[in-house]
Amino acid sequence: MGFTKEINPEVLHHIQLMAGKDNRQDDSYLKELIKAWQKKERTFMNQVRSFHMTIESEIQAQEKRAFIALTYSGSILGVGPSQSNGSRQVIYASVGQRRDVPEKLLEDNLVLKGPVKLDKEISFTGGTLQKSSPVYKIALMNDILPQKQTQQLEDATRIMTREFVSINNTIVPE
């Protein structure tokens, strides 16, 4: 299983759990899932570059700018710019291969409970989305007008969701 050295151990753990749920833990299936994850990561990074975002290891709850998080489970959270009361619009897209979470969710008026950090869940108050899976990567928007950040966040999330679903379909046809 030398091919497993090519991927983050936490991501590999998640992939192995998914393979177990599918009752397929053979090397060829794990290789397919790892390749799919690597394609998703490249897609995420392409959007980061495309919208001139910066990769961060931590974002304070008071940060006004929007950001996007990729979780270990392959979900995307687009967290909009902070409003004057600290609330944010959040787009959640579960484009991993989990079946125990909603596919997509859009909520307004969510408030970050604390800082957003790599390897930790993102926690919210004020809505039905209370926490995410642990975060693998965080990309922070440039300091541009909030309306422009919201538009870029929606565009990047839509593009990534479409690409992730396409990648998933190469592994598990619908």
Disulfide bonds with the S-S distance in Angstrom:
none
